[in-house]
Amino acid sequence: MRTRHPMVLAAALCAAAFALPALAAEHDHARGERGPGGGPQGHFDARYQHDHYYPARGYTTRALPRGAYSVAYGGGNYWYHGGVWYRPYGPRWVVVAPPFGVFVPFLPPFYTTVWFGGIPYYYSNDAYYVWREEQQSYEVVEPPGGATASTDPPAPADVFMYPRNGQSAEDQARDRYECHRWAADQTGFDPTRTSGGVADADARQKRGEYLRAMTACLEGRGYSVK
């Protein structure tokens, strides 16, 4: 059996003593399970099988996470990081709900795409985000009312697309929907509606126009289309 030199063993024990609290703190922050005083401060978001932990709203912290993004809204500022929103609270920061209508340039690292009436919403930590082409940003919106939610994207037409540039599943879903929306606007034919939203006599011609527009859009975004 090999034995370590006493100095090496002491150094290892010292490193472990410093590393364990840091790892524990990182674990607690990531899961958001404990707050000051050891009380439960976590929120496990299981809606739409999102299955991710966040700090509960009302939880306070002494410092913002590194890389928090500042967003001006309503005469004040919010900070946004990992799907969690913060506001100043005296010398600390408090976790809050994001205001409806605020824009951010990127989605949280963990989100679930949920479809309502053929429109993709990006869900994370009890908040819904929708892409706005005009602002080139994502807007925090109210939960859609009256429409059935689905985590499966609609099949707008018989278009089979294959990514040429290694696009992720999220990129593919977004590109497919945005090209579908553009093709429907250009041709007046929407395959997610009964008869495409046009007269039965025009449906066949309009469907062909829609498919050509859809194909052109997807090919322009780096897909092979069949």
DRENPA-3360 file (N, C-alpha, C; in nm, 2 decimals, always signed):
BEGIN
1 = MRTRHPMV = +0.08/-0.12/+0.00/+0.00/+0.00/+0.00/+0.09/+0.12/+0.00 ~ +0.06/+0.22/-0.10/+0.14/+0.34/-0.11/+0.09/+0.44/-0.01 ~ +0.18/+0.52/+0.05/+0.14/+0.63/+0.14/+0.19/+0.76/+0.08 ~ +0.12/+0.87/+0.11/+0.15/+1.00/+0.06/+0.25/+1.06/+0.16 ~ +0.33/+1.15/+0.10/+0.42/+1.23/+0.19/+0.33/+1.32/+0.27 ~ +0.37/+1.34/+0.40/+0.28/+1.42/+0.49/+0.25/+1.56/+0.44 ~ +0.35/+1.62/+0.37/+0.33/+1.76/+0.32/+0.23/+1.75/+0.21 ~ +0.23/+1.65/+0.12/+0.14/+1.64/+0.01/+0.00/+1.62/+0.06;
9 = LAAALCAA = -0.01/+1.53/+0.16/-0.14/+1.50/+0.22/-0.20/+1.62/+0.29 ~ -0.12/+1.70/+0.36/-0.17/+1.82/+0.42/-0.22/+1.92/+0.32 ~ -0.15/+1.93/+0.21/-0.19/+2.03/+0.10/-0.32/+1.98/+0.04 ~ -0.34/+1.85/+0.02/-0.46/+1.80/-0.03/-0.58/+1.83/+0.06 ~ -0.56/+1.80/+0.19/-0.67/+1.83/+0.29/-0.70/+1.98/+0.29 ~ -0.61/+2.06/+0.29/-0.63/+2.21/+0.29/-0.71/+2.25/+0.17 ~ -0.67/+2.20/+0.05/-0.75/+2.23/-0.07/-0.89/+2.19/-0.06 ~ -0.91/+2.07/-0.01/-1.05/+2.01/+0.00/-1.13/+2.10/+0.10;
17 = AFALPALA = -1.07/+2.15/+0.21/-1.14/+2.23/+0.30/-1.19/+2.35/+0.24 ~ -1.11/+2.41/+0.15/-1.16/+2.53/+0.08/-1.26/+2.50/-0.03 ~ -1.24/+2.39/-0.10/-1.32/+2.36/-0.22/-1.46/+2.32/-0.18 ~ -1.48/+2.24/-0.07/-1.61/+2.19/-0.04/-1.71/+2.30/-0.01 ~ -1.68/+2.40/+0.07/-1.78/+2.51/+0.09/-1.82/+2.58/-0.04 ~ -1.72/+2.60/-0.13/-1.74/+2.67/-0.25/-1.83/+2.59/-0.34 ~ -1.81/+2.45/-0.35/-1.89/+2.37/-0.43/-2.03/+2.36/-0.37 ~ -2.05/+2.36/-0.24/-2.18/+2.36/-0.17/-2.25/+2.48/-0.21;
25 = AEHDHARG = -2.19/+2.60/-0.20/-2.25/+2.73/-0.23/-2.30/+2.73/-0.37 ~ -2.21/+2.68/-0.46/-2.25/+2.68/-0.61/-2.37/+2.59/-0.63 ~ -2.37/+2.48/-0.56/-2.48/+2.38/-0.58/-2.61/+2.45/-0.53 ~ -2.60/+2.51/-0.41/-2.72/+2.58/-0.36/-2.77/+2.69/-0.45 ~ -2.68/+2.77/-0.50/-2.72/+2.88/-0.59/-2.78/+2.82/-0.72 ~ -2.72/+2.71/-0.77/-2.78/+2.66/-0.90/-2.92/+2.60/-0.88 ~ -2.94/+2.53/-0.77/-3.07/+2.47/-0.74/-3.16/+2.57/-0.67 ~ -3.11/+2.67/-0.61/-3.20/+2.77/-0.54/-3.28/+2.71/-0.43;
33 = ERGPGGGP = -3.22/+2.61/-0.36/-3.30/+2.54/-0.26/-3.29/+2.60/-0.12 ~ -3.18/+2.67/-0.09/-3.17/+2.73/+0.04/-3.13/+2.87/+0.03 ~ -3.19/+2.95/+0.13/-3.16/+3.09/+0.13/-3.09/+3.12/+0.27 ~ -3.09/+3.25/+0.30/-3.03/+3.30/+0.42/-3.10/+3.23/+0.54 ~ -3.03/+3.18/+0.64/-3.09/+3.12/+0.75/-3.12/+2.97/+0.73 ~ -3.10/+2.92/+0.61/-3.12/+2.78/+0.58/-3.26/+2.75/+0.54 ~ -3.35/+2.85/+0.53/-3.49/+2.82/+0.50/-3.51/+2.78/+0.35 ~ -3.61/+2.71/+0.32/-3.63/+2.67/+0.18/-3.66/+2.79/+0.09;
41 = QGHFDARY = -3.58/+2.81/-0.02/-3.60/+2.93/-0.11/-3.61/+2.88/-0.25 ~ -3.63/+2.75/-0.28/-3.62/+2.70/-0.41/-3.76/+2.69/-0.48 ~ -3.75/+2.69/-0.61/-3.87/+2.67/-0.69/-3.84/+2.57/-0.80 ~ -3.91/+2.46/-0.80/-3.88/+2.36/-0.91/-3.99/+2.38/-1.01 ~ -3.96/+2.42/-1.13/-4.05/+2.44/-1.23/-4.07/+2.32/-1.32 ~ -4.18/+2.25/-1.30/-4.21/+2.13/-1.37/-4.31/+2.14/-1.48 ~ -4.36/+2.27/-1.50/-4.46/+2.29/-1.61/-4.40/+2.26/-1.74 ~ -4.48/+2.19/-1.83/-4.44/+2.15/-1.96/-4.31/+2.06/-1.96;
49 = QHDHYYPA = -4.29/+1.99/-1.84/-4.17/+1.91/-1.82/-4.05/+1.99/-1.84 ~ -4.05/+2.12/-1.79/-3.94/+2.20/-1.80/-3.83/+2.15/-1.70 ~ -3.87/+2.11/-1.58/-3.79/+2.04/-1.48/-3.66/+2.11/-1.45 ~ -3.67/+2.23/-1.40/-3.55/+2.30/-1.36/-3.57/+2.38/-1.23 ~ -3.46/+2.39/-1.15/-3.47/+2.47/-1.03/-3.43/+2.62/-1.05 ~ -3.51/+2.70/-0.98/-3.48/+2.84/-0.98/-3.49/+2.90/-0.83 ~ -3.42/+3.01/-0.80/-3.45/+3.08/-0.67/-3.60/+3.12/-0.67 ~ -3.66/+3.11/-0.56/-3.80/+3.16/-0.55/-3.81/+3.31/-0.56;
57 = RGYTTRAL = -3.92/+3.36/-0.61/-3.94/+3.50/-0.61/-3.96/+3.55/-0.47 ~ -3.89/+3.66/-0.44/-3.88/+3.71/-0.31/-3.75/+3.67/-0.24 ~ -3.68/+3.58/-0.29/-3.55/+3.54/-0.24/-3.45/+3.66/-0.26 ~ -3.37/+3.69/-0.16/-3.27/+3.80/-0.17/-3.13/+3.74/-0.17 ~ -3.04/+3.82/-0.23/-2.90/+3.77/-0.24/-2.81/+3.90/-0.23 ~ -2.69/+3.88/-0.18/-2.60/+3.99/-0.16/-2.54/+4.04/-0.29 ~ -2.53/+3.96/-0.39/-2.47/+4.00/-0.51/-2.54/+3.93/-0.63 ~ -2.54/+4.00/-0.75/-2.59/+3.95/-0.87/-2.50/+3.84/-0.92;
65 = PRGAYSVA = -2.55/+3.74/-1.00/-2.47/+3.64/-1.06/-2.38/+3.71/-1.17 ~ -2.26/+3.66/-1.18/-2.17/+3.72/-1.28/-2.23/+3.71/-1.42 ~ -2.23/+3.82/-1.50/-2.28/+3.82/-1.63/-2.43/+3.86/-1.64 ~ -2.49/+3.90/-1.53/-2.63/+3.95/-1.53/-2.64/+4.06/-1.63 ~ -2.75/+4.06/-1.70/-2.78/+4.16/-1.81/-2.88/+4.26/-1.76 ~ -2.84/+4.39/-1.77/-2.93/+4.50/-1.72/-3.03/+4.54/-1.83 ~ -3.15/+4.55/-1.79/-3.26/+4.59/-1.88/-3.34/+4.71/-1.82 ~ -3.35/+4.82/-1.89/-3.42/+4.94/-1.85/-3.57/+4.92/-1.89;
73 = YGGGNYWY = -3.65/+4.94/-1.79/-3.80/+4.93/-1.82/-3.88/+5.01/-1.71 ~ -3.98/+5.08/-1.76/-4.07/+5.15/-1.67/-4.00/+5.25/-1.58 ~ -3.89/+5.32/-1.63/-3.82/+5.41/-1.54/-3.73/+5.35/-1.44 ~ -3.71/+5.22/-1.45/-3.61/+5.16/-1.36/-3.53/+5.05/-1.43 ~ -3.46/+4.98/-1.36/-3.38/+4.87/-1.42/-3.40/+4.74/-1.35 ~ -3.40/+4.63/-1.44/-3.41/+4.50/-1.40/-3.28/+4.43/-1.44 ~ -3.24/+4.32/-1.37/-3.13/+4.24/-1.41/-3.17/+4.10/-1.44 ~ -3.12/+4.04/-1.55/-3.17/+3.92/-1.60/-3.05/+3.82/-1.61;
81 = HGGVWYRP = -3.07/+3.70/-1.56/-2.96/+3.60/-1.57/-3.02/+3.46/-1.55 ~ -2.99/+3.38/-1.65/-3.03/+3.24/-1.64/-3.18/+3.22/-1.62 ~ -3.27/+3.31/-1.68/-3.41/+3.29/-1.66/-3.46/+3.35/-1.53 ~ -3.37/+3.41/-1.45/-3.41/+3.47/-1.32/-3.40/+3.62/-1.33 ~ -3.50/+3.69/-1.28/-3.50/+3.84/-1.28/-3.48/+3.90/-1.14 ~ -3.40/+4.01/-1.14/-3.37/+4.07/-1.01/-3.40/+4.22/-1.02 ~ -3.42/+4.28/-0.90/-3.43/+4.42/-0.88/-3.35/+4.46/-0.75 ~ -3.30/+4.58/-0.74/-3.24/+4.63/-0.62/-3.34/+4.62/-0.50;
89 = YGPRWVVV = -3.28/+4.59/-0.39/-3.36/+4.58/-0.26/-3.28/+4.62/-0.15 ~ -3.27/+4.76/-0.13/-3.17/+4.81/-0.03/-3.03/+4.78/-0.08 ~ -2.95/+4.72/+0.01/-2.81/+4.68/-0.03/-2.81/+4.54/-0.09 ~ -2.92/+4.48/-0.11/-2.93/+4.34/-0.17/-3.00/+4.35/-0.30 ~ -3.03/+4.23/-0.35/-3.11/+4.21/-0.47/-3.22/+4.11/-0.44 ~ -3.33/+4.13/-0.50/-3.45/+4.04/-0.48/-3.49/+3.98/-0.61 ~ -3.53/+3.85/-0.60/-3.58/+3.78/-0.72/-3.72/+3.83/-0.74 ~ -3.76/+3.87/-0.87/-3.89/+3.92/-0.90/-3.95/+3.85/-1.03;
97 = APPFGVFV = -4.07/+3.88/-1.05/-4.13/+3.84/-1.18/-4.10/+3.94/-1.29 ~ -4.07/+3.90/-1.41/-4.04/+4.00/-1.51/-4.16/+4.08/-1.55 ~ -4.15/+4.20/-1.59/-4.27/+4.28/-1.63/-4.31/+4.24/-1.77 ~ -4.44/+4.23/-1.80/-4.49/+4.21/-1.94/-4.45/+4.33/-2.02 ~ -4.39/+4.30/-2.14/-4.36/+4.40/-2.24/-4.21/+4.43/-2.24 ~ -4.13/+4.38/-2.14/-3.99/+4.40/-2.14/-3.92/+4.31/-2.25 ~ -3.81/+4.36/-2.31/-3.75/+4.29/-2.42/-3.61/+4.25/-2.37 ~ -3.56/+4.13/-2.42/-3.43/+4.08/-2.39/-3.37/+4.03/-2.53;
105 = PFLPPFYT = -3.24/+4.04/-2.55/-3.19/+4.00/-2.68/-3.16/+3.85/-2.69 ~ -3.17/+3.77/-2.58/-3.14/+3.63/-2.58/-3.23/+3.56/-2.48 ~ -3.26/+3.43/-2.51/-3.34/+3.35/-2.42/-3.25/+3.29/-2.31 ~ -3.32/+3.25/-2.20/-3.24/+3.18/-2.09/-3.18/+3.05/-2.14 ~ -3.07/+3.01/-2.08/-3.00/+2.88/-2.13/-3.09/+2.76/-2.12 ~ -3.19/+2.76/-2.02/-3.29/+2.65/-2.01/-3.42/+2.71/-2.05 ~ -3.49/+2.66/-2.15/-3.62/+2.70/-2.18/-3.69/+2.58/-2.26 ~ -3.82/+2.59/-2.26/-3.90/+2.49/-2.33/-3.99/+2.56/-2.43;
113 = TVWFGGIP = -3.99/+2.51/-2.55/-4.07/+2.57/-2.66/-4.21/+2.51/-2.65 ~ -4.31/+2.60/-2.63/-4.45/+2.56/-2.62/-4.53/+2.63/-2.73 ~ -4.61/+2.55/-2.80/-4.69/+2.60/-2.91/-4.83/+2.63/-2.87 ~ -4.88/+2.75/-2.90/-5.02/+2.79/-2.88/-5.07/+2.84/-3.01 ~ -5.17/+2.77/-3.07/-5.23/+2.81/-3.19/-5.13/+2.83/-3.31 ~ -5.03/+2.74/-3.31/-4.92/+2.75/-3.42/-4.81/+2.85/-3.39 ~ -4.82/+2.92/-3.28/-4.71/+3.02/-3.25/-4.62/+2.97/-3.14 ~ -4.49/+2.97/-3.16/-4.40/+2.92/-3.05/-4.38/+3.03/-2.94;
121 = YYYSNDAY = -4.40/+2.98/-2.82/-4.36/+3.06/-2.70/-4.25/+2.99/-2.63 ~ -4.16/+3.07/-2.58/-4.04/+3.01/-2.51/-4.06/+3.03/-2.36 ~ -4.07/+2.92/-2.29/-4.11/+2.92/-2.15/-3.99/+2.89/-2.06 ~ -3.98/+2.96/-1.95/-3.88/+2.94/-1.85/-3.91/+3.01/-1.72 ~ -3.91/+2.94/-1.61/-3.93/+3.00/-1.48/-4.06/+3.08/-1.47 ~ -4.17/+3.02/-1.51/-4.30/+3.09/-1.50/-4.31/+3.21/-1.59 ~ -4.23/+3.22/-1.69/-4.24/+3.34/-1.78/-4.24/+3.29/-1.92 ~ -4.31/+3.36/-2.01/-4.33/+3.33/-2.15/-4.26/+3.44/-2.23;
129 = YVWREEQQ = -4.18/+3.39/-2.33/-4.11/+3.49/-2.42/-4.16/+3.46/-2.57 ~ -4.17/+3.57/-2.65/-4.21/+3.55/-2.79/-4.11/+3.64/-2.87 ~ -4.06/+3.58/-2.98/-3.97/+3.65/-3.07/-4.04/+3.76/-3.14 ~ -3.98/+3.88/-3.14/-4.04/+3.99/-3.22/-3.94/+4.04/-3.32 ~ -3.98/+4.01/-3.45/-3.89/+4.04/-3.56/-3.85/+4.19/-3.57 ~ -3.94/+4.28/-3.54/-3.92/+4.42/-3.55/-3.81/+4.47/-3.46 ~ -3.81/+4.42/-3.34/-3.71/+4.45/-3.24/-3.59/+4.36/-3.23 ~ -3.60/+4.25/-3.31/-3.49/+4.15/-3.31/-3.46/+4.11/-3.16;
137 = SYEVVEPP = -3.56/+4.09/-3.08/-3.55/+4.06/-2.94/-3.67/+3.97/-2.90 ~ -3.66/+3.92/-2.78/-3.77/+3.84/-2.72/-3.84/+3.93/-2.62 ~ -3.98/+3.92/-2.63/-4.06/+4.00/-2.54/-4.12/+3.91/-2.44 ~ -4.13/+3.95/-2.31/-4.20/+3.88/-2.20/-4.35/+3.91/-2.22 ~ -4.43/+3.81/-2.23/-4.57/+3.83/-2.26/-4.65/+3.75/-2.16 ~ -4.78/+3.79/-2.15/-4.87/+3.71/-2.07/-4.90/+3.57/-2.12 ~ -4.93/+3.48/-2.03/-4.96/+3.34/-2.08/-5.08/+3.35/-2.18 ~ -5.07/+3.28/-2.29/-5.18/+3.28/-2.39/-5.31/+3.22/-2.33;
145 = GGATASTD = -5.42/+3.29/-2.36/-5.54/+3.24/-2.30/-5.63/+3.17/-2.41 ~ -5.70/+3.07/-2.38/-5.79/+3.00/-2.47/-5.73/+2.91/-2.57 ~ -5.60/+2.90/-2.59/-5.54/+2.81/-2.69/-5.48/+2.69/-2.61 ~ -5.48/+2.58/-2.68/-5.43/+2.46/-2.62/-5.28/+2.45/-2.63 ~ -5.20/+2.42/-2.53/-5.06/+2.42/-2.53/-5.01/+2.29/-2.58 ~ -4.90/+2.29/-2.66/-4.84/+2.17/-2.70/-4.69/+2.19/-2.71 ~ -4.61/+2.09/-2.67/-4.46/+2.10/-2.68/-4.42/+2.04/-2.81 ~ -4.51/+1.99/-2.90/-4.48/+1.94/-3.03/-4.51/+2.05/-3.13;
153 = PPAPADVF = -4.41/+2.08/-3.22/-4.44/+2.19/-3.32/-4.54/+2.14/-3.42 ~ -4.62/+2.23/-3.48/-4.72/+2.19/-3.58/-4.65/+2.16/-3.71 ~ -4.71/+2.08/-3.79/-4.66/+2.05/-3.92/-4.74/+2.13/-4.02 ~ -4.68/+2.25/-4.06/-4.76/+2.34/-4.14/-4.78/+2.29/-4.29 ~ -4.69/+2.20/-4.33/-4.70/+2.15/-4.47/-4.61/+2.03/-4.49 ~ -4.62/+1.97/-4.60/-4.53/+1.85/-4.63/-4.40/+1.90/-4.68 ~ -4.32/+1.97/-4.59/-4.19/+2.02/-4.62/-4.09/+1.94/-4.53 ~ -3.99/+1.88/-4.58/-3.89/+1.80/-4.51/-3.76/+1.88/-4.52;
161 = MYPRNGQS = -3.71/+1.93/-4.41/-3.59/+2.01/-4.40/-3.48/+1.94/-4.33 ~ -3.36/+1.96/-4.38/-3.24/+1.90/-4.33/-3.13/+2.01/-4.30 ~ -3.09/+2.02/-4.18/-2.99/+2.13/-4.15/-2.86/+2.10/-4.22 ~ -2.81/+2.20/-4.29/-2.67/+2.19/-4.35/-2.56/+2.25/-4.27 ~ -2.60/+2.33/-4.17/-2.50/+2.41/-4.09/-2.50/+2.37/-3.94 ~ -2.55/+2.25/-3.91/-2.55/+2.20/-3.77/-2.65/+2.28/-3.68 ~ -2.76/+2.33/-3.74/-2.86/+2.40/-3.66/-2.91/+2.31/-3.55 ~ -2.93/+2.37/-3.43/-2.99/+2.30/-3.32/-3.14/+2.27/-3.34;
169 = AEDQARDR = -3.20/+2.18/-3.26/-3.34/+2.16/-3.27/-3.42/+2.28/-3.24 ~ -3.37/+2.37/-3.15/-3.44/+2.49/-3.12/-3.44/+2.59/-3.24 ~ -3.32/+2.60/-3.31/-3.30/+2.68/-3.43/-3.39/+2.63/-3.54 ~ -3.40/+2.50/-3.55/-3.48/+2.44/-3.66/-3.63/+2.47/-3.64 ~ -3.68/+2.46/-3.51/-3.82/+2.49/-3.48/-3.85/+2.64/-3.51 ~ -3.76/+2.73/-3.47/-3.78/+2.87/-3.49/-3.78/+2.90/-3.64 ~ -3.68/+2.85/-3.71/-3.66/+2.88/-3.85/-3.79/+2.83/-3.93 ~ -3.83/+2.71/-3.89/-3.95/+2.65/-3.96/-4.07/+2.74/-3.94;
177 = YECHRWAA = -4.09/+2.78/-3.82/-4.21/+2.86/-3.79/-4.20/+3.00/-3.86 ~ -4.08/+3.07/-3.85/-4.07/+3.20/-3.91/-4.08/+3.19/-4.06 ~ -4.03/+3.09/-4.12/-4.05/+3.07/-4.27/-4.19/+3.04/-4.30 ~ -4.26/+2.96/-4.22/-4.40/+2.93/-4.24/-4.48/+3.06/-4.23 ~ -4.45/+3.15/-4.13/-4.52/+3.27/-4.11/-4.50/+3.36/-4.23 ~ -4.37/+3.37/-4.28/-4.34/+3.45/-4.40/-4.41/+3.40/-4.52 ~ -4.41/+3.27/-4.54/-4.47/+3.21/-4.66/-4.62/+3.24/-4.66 ~ -4.68/+3.22/-4.54/-4.83/+3.24/-4.53/-4.86/+3.39/-4.56;
185 = DQTGFDPT = -4.78/+3.48/-4.51/-4.81/+3.62/-4.53/-4.79/+3.66/-4.68 ~ -4.69/+3.60/-4.74/-4.66/+3.63/-4.88/-4.77/+3.57/-4.98 ~ -4.83/+3.46/-4.95/-4.92/+3.39/-5.04/-5.06/+3.39/-5.00 ~ -5.09/+3.43/-4.87/-5.23/+3.42/-4.82/-5.28/+3.29/-4.79 ~ -5.19/+3.19/-4.80/-5.23/+3.05/-4.77/-5.16/+3.00/-4.64 ~ -5.24/+2.96/-4.54/-5.19/+2.91/-4.41/-5.24/+2.77/-4.39 ~ -5.15/+2.67/-4.40/-5.19/+2.53/-4.39/-5.24/+2.49/-4.25 ~ -5.22/+2.57/-4.15/-5.26/+2.54/-4.02/-5.41/+2.57/-4.00;
193 = RTSGGVAD = -5.47/+2.64/-4.10/-5.61/+2.68/-4.10/-5.69/+2.59/-4.19 ~ -5.82/+2.58/-4.17/-5.91/+2.50/-4.26/-5.90/+2.55/-4.40 ~ -5.87/+2.46/-4.49/-5.86/+2.49/-4.64/-5.76/+2.60/-4.66 ~ -5.66/+2.61/-4.57/-5.56/+2.71/-4.59/-5.60/+2.85/-4.57 ~ -5.73/+2.87/-4.53/-5.78/+3.00/-4.52/-5.82/+3.07/-4.65 ~ -5.83/+2.99/-4.75/-5.87/+3.04/-4.88/-5.99/+2.96/-4.94 ~ -6.04/+3.01/-5.05/-6.16/+2.93/-5.11/-6.11/+2.80/-5.16 ~ -6.20/+2.70/-5.15/-6.16/+2.56/-5.19/-6.10/+2.56/-5.33;
201 = ADARQKRG = -6.16/+2.64/-5.42/-6.12/+2.64/-5.56/-5.97/+2.69/-5.58 ~ -5.93/+2.77/-5.48/-5.79/+2.83/-5.49/-5.69/+2.75/-5.41 ~ -5.74/+2.66/-5.33/-5.65/+2.59/-5.23/-5.53/+2.53/-5.29 ~ -5.55/+2.45/-5.40/-5.44/+2.38/-5.46/-5.33/+2.47/-5.52 ~ -5.37/+2.57/-5.59/-5.27/+2.67/-5.64/-5.20/+2.74/-5.53 ~ -5.28/+2.79/-5.43/-5.22/+2.86/-5.32/-5.12/+2.78/-5.24 ~ -5.16/+2.65/-5.22/-5.07/+2.56/-5.15/-4.94/+2.54/-5.22 ~ -4.94/+2.53/-5.35/-4.82/+2.53/-5.43/-4.73/+2.65/-5.41;
209 = EYLRAMTA = -4.80/+2.77/-5.41/-4.72/+2.89/-5.39/-4.66/+2.90/-5.25 ~ -4.74/+2.85/-5.16/-4.69/+2.85/-5.02/-4.57/+2.76/-5.01 ~ -4.57/+2.64/-5.06/-4.46/+2.54/-5.05/-4.34/+2.60/-5.12 ~ -4.35/+2.67/-5.23/-4.24/+2.73/-5.30/-4.17/+2.84/-5.21 ~ -4.26/+2.92/-5.15/-4.21/+3.03/-5.07/-4.14/+2.97/-4.94 ~ -4.20/+2.87/-4.89/-4.15/+2.81/-4.77/-4.01/+2.75/-4.80 ~ -4.00/+2.68/-4.91/-3.87/+2.62/-4.96/-3.77/+2.72/-4.98 ~ -3.80/+2.83/-5.04/-3.70/+2.94/-5.07/-3.65/+3.00/-4.94;
217 = CLEGRGYS = -3.74/+3.02/-4.84/-3.70/+3.08/-4.71/-3.61/+2.98/-4.64 ~ -3.64/+2.86/-4.63/-3.56/+2.76/-4.56/-3.42/+2.74/-4.62 ~ -3.42/+2.74/-4.76/-3.29/+2.72/-4.82/-3.20/+2.84/-4.80 ~ -3.26/+2.96/-4.79/-3.19/+3.08/-4.76/-3.13/+3.08/-4.62 ~ -3.19/+3.00/-4.53/-3.14/+2.99/-4.39/-3.05/+2.87/-4.37 ~ -3.01/+2.80/-4.48/-2.91/+2.70/-4.47/-2.97/+2.56/-4.45 ~ -3.08/+2.53/-4.51/-3.14/+2.40/-4.51/-3.16/+2.34/-4.64 ~ -3.15/+2.20/-4.65/-3.19/+2.13/-4.77/-3.33/+2.10/-4.76;
225 = VK = -3.41/+2.12/-4.86/-3.56/+2.10/-4.85/-3.60/+2.00/-4.96 ~ -3.69/+1.91/-4.91/-3.75/+1.81/-5.01/-3.90/+1.81/-4.98;
% end
